[in-house]
């Protein structure tokens, strides 16, 4: 008797190259969700003070309460959370819907590239304009840049 697999079972057992790259991207986004949840809770006032590394250059509070930390009228931490959630959803959807996977991968690529571009712009802004560094933002930027490698591999595959 053949075992009937659920959607989740099928995705979990999928050992294709494409799914492995999507998993890598989703794992980085999951860490980003944790990182930017802290930033968002700080920006919302739930967390009153974020720990910083020692040194005058590190000032998470200044960076995350600056005018530049608002996009589209919202704190940027919350917007970043949306990007990471979209990344995870699109990574899962690409593995779930095989016929539409190329289109979903293009959408995934757009989100990942947008996050990396935003991170690069914000890193420049932090170091040149604000002259202070948020270690949590640097961590997020590293995650965004790291996601570019599995994304590149996802698009280069030949399956």
Secondary structure, 3 states (H helix, E strand, C coil): CCCCCCHHHHHHHCCCHHHHHHHHHHHHHHHHHHHHHHHHHHHHCCCCCCCCCCCCCECHHHHHHCHHHEECCEEHHHHHHHHHHHHHHHHHHHHHCHHHHHHHHHHHHHHHHHHHHHHHHHHHHHHHHHCCECHHHHHHHHHHHHHHHHHHHHHHCCC
